[in-house]
Amino acid sequence: MKRVLIVSPHWPPVNAPDLQRVRMSLPYYSQHGYEVTVLTVDARDVYATLEPELVATVPVDASVEKVRVDLPRLWKFLSMQSLGLRA
């Protein structure tokens, strides 16, 4: 089976526009013989609206690896609120 890594800073339960395309495309990868792994930032480190219901919409065969963003006080001190820069 072929593998694909998708990097998405936002992931359910975070509700952000940039994750929707990835979330909706996941079923098609497995239909075409791909094993999917999503690399994302842990929801505890994201400054966004949380919607726990979104977790149920992620296919169960997708592997999701969450990473923590270190030193939140430092990022706040440096006024770096962008998740892409912090991660």
C-alpha positions in Angstrom: 0.0 0.0 0.0 1.2 3.5 -0.8 1.5 6.1 2.0 0.9 9.8 2.0 1.7 12.3 4.8 -0.6 15.4 5.0 0.5 18.3 7.1 -2.3 20.4 8.4 -1.8 22.8 11.3 -5.5 22.7 12.2 -7.5 19.5 12.8 -10.7 18.6 14.5 -12.0 19.5 17.0 -10.6 22.9 15.8 -13.0 24.4 13.3 -10.9 26.3 10.7 -11.4 26.7 7.0 -8.0 25.3 6.0 -8.7 21.8 7.4 -12.0 21.2 5.6 -10.5 20.3 2.2 -8.2 17.7 3.8 -10.8 16.3 6.1 -13.3 15.8 3.2 -10.7 14.2 0.9 -9.5 11.5 3.3 -12.0 8.8 2.2 -10.8 9.1 -1.4 -7.2 8.3 -0.5 -8.1 5.0 1.0 -10.4 4.2 -1.9 -7.4 4.6 -4.2 -5.0 2.5 -2.2 -3.2 5.1 0.0 -2.5 4.8 3.7 -2.9 8.3 5.2 -1.1 9.9 8.1 -2.1 13.5 9.1 0.5 15.5 11.1 -1.1 18.3 13.0 -0.8 20.6 16.0 -2.5 19.5 19.2 -5.8 21.3 19.8 -4.6 22.6 23.2 -2.1 24.8 21.4 -4.4 26.3 18.8 -6.2 29.6 19.4 -9.4 28.8 17.5 -13.0 27.7 18.0 -13.3 24.1 19.0 -16.2 21.9 17.8 -15.9 18.4 19.3 -18.5 17.1 16.8 -16.0 17.4 14.0 -13.9 14.5 15.4 -16.7 12.1 14.4 -16.4 13.2 10.8 -12.7 11.9 10.4 -12.4 8.5 8.9 -11.3 5.8 11.4 -8.6 4.5 9.0 -6.7 7.8 9.0 -3.8 7.9 11.3 -3.5 11.3 13.1 -0.3 12.4 14.8 -0.6 15.4 17.0 2.4 17.5 18.2 2.6 20.1 20.9 3.9 23.6 20.3 6.6 24.3 22.9 7.1 27.5 24.9 3.7 29.2 24.6 4.7 32.1 26.8 7.7 32.9 24.6 5.5 33.0 21.5 3.0 35.3 23.2 5.9 37.5 24.3 7.2 37.7 20.7 3.6 38.4 19.5 3.7 35.4 17.2 0.2 34.2 17.1 0.4 32.5 13.7 0.1 28.7 14.1 2.3 28.1 11.1 5.2 30.1 12.6 4.8 28.6 16.1 4.7 25.0 14.9 
